[in-house]
Amino acid sequence: MSDLTVHHEKGESKGRYFITHAQGESELTYSVMSPTLVIADHTSVAAGQEGQGIGLVMLEQFIADAREGGFKIMPLCPFVNAQRRKHSDWADVFAT
């Protein structure tokens, strides 16, 4: 999955990470609550691409941006929350 490019669109109160590929578009959406708290809302992967690590690639970029930007992620998205529980090394970026 290293050939995937994660793009980021950010608005004032919402944003998303997305990957465009031949099968469609996958995305991880979020809502900005404050400069220090962002809610991971939803992750969707294009049909036929499930289970190939695309969601994880987007989440890893989100986590890197949280560390760089100094904000915490509240994992309301079931996928993000499940991954959070699997990766104790990410504890510094999650508000739970």
Summary of the structure (lengths in Angstrom):
residues: 96
radius of gyration: 12.6
end to end distance: 29.0
largest distance: 35.7
contacts: 253
relative contact order: 0.19
helix: 32%
strand: 38%
